[in-house]
């Protein structure tokens, strides 16, 4: 989180700090909540890319344990 005013970054908008309040959201039928669990099946197709200044092949492992909570 940072307190940068969106107008400084985007060129429009204002920032108002929310203190001792919460954001309330509902769908068009005024329902809140939900039961969606984050799983691979819920994710849209996407990819992650990156660059490195080191030469040669390397790999990374991904901890997927959060998917089973």
C-alpha positions as CSV (number, residue, x, y, z in Angstrom):
1,X,0.0,0.0,0.0
2,X,1.2,3.5,-0.6
3,X,-0.4,6.9,-0.3
4,X,0.5,8.3,-3.7
5,X,-2.3,10.3,-5.2
6,X,-3.6,8.6,-8.4
7,X,-3.5,12.0,-10.1
8,X,0.3,12.0,-9.7
9,X,0.6,8.7,-11.4
10,X,-2.3,8.5,-13.8
11,X,-2.9,12.2,-14.5
12,X,-6.5,12.0,-13.2
13,X,-8.4,10.9,-10.1
14,X,-8.2,11.8,-6.4
15,X,-7.3,9.9,-3.4
16,X,-9.3,9.9,-0.1
17,X,-8.0,8.0,2.8
18,X,-10.6,5.6,4.3
19,X,-10.2,5.4,8.1
20,X,-12.4,3.3,10.4
21,X,-14.6,2.3,7.5
22,X,-14.9,-0.6,5.1
23,X,-15.8,-1.0,1.4
24,X,-19.1,-2.7,0.8
25,X,-19.7,-4.3,-2.6
26,X,-22.7,-6.1,-4.0
27,X,-23.8,-7.5,-7.4
28,X,-26.8,-6.2,-9.3
29,X,-29.2,-8.3,-7.3
30,X,-27.7,-6.7,-4.1
31,X,-26.1,-10.0,-3.0
32,X,-22.8,-10.1,-1.2
33,X,-20.4,-12.9,-0.3
34,X,-19.6,-15.9,-2.4
35,X,-18.1,-19.3,-2.2
36,X,-15.4,-19.2,-4.9
37,X,-12.2,-20.8,-3.7
38,X,-9.0,-19.9,-5.5
39,X,-8.0,-23.0,-7.6
40,X,-6.3,-23.4,-10.9
41,X,-9.8,-24.1,-12.4
42,X,-10.9,-20.6,-11.4
43,X,-7.9,-18.8,-13.0
44,X,-8.1,-17.5,-16.5
45,X,-5.3,-18.6,-18.9
46,X,-2.3,-16.3,-18.3
47,X,1.4,-16.4,-18.2
48,X,4.3,-14.8,-16.3
49,X,7.4,-13.5,-17.9
50,X,10.6,-12.1,-16.6
51,X,14.2,-11.2,-17.5
52,X,17.5,-11.7,-15.9
53,X,20.9,-10.2,-16.4
54,X,22.6,-13.6,-15.8
55,X,23.4,-15.9,-18.7
56,X,22.5,-19.5,-18.8
57,X,19.4,-21.6,-18.0
58,X,17.8,-21.6,-14.6
59,X,14.5,-22.6,-13.2
60,X,12.1,-21.7,-10.3
61,X,9.7,-23.9,-8.3
62,X,6.2,-22.8,-7.4
63,X,4.6,-23.5,-4.1
64,X,1.0,-24.5,-4.9
65,X,0.0,-25.4,-1.4
66,X,-2.2,-22.3,-1.1
67,X,-4.5,-23.9,-3.7
68,X,-5.5,-26.7,-1.3
69,X,-6.5,-24.5,1.7
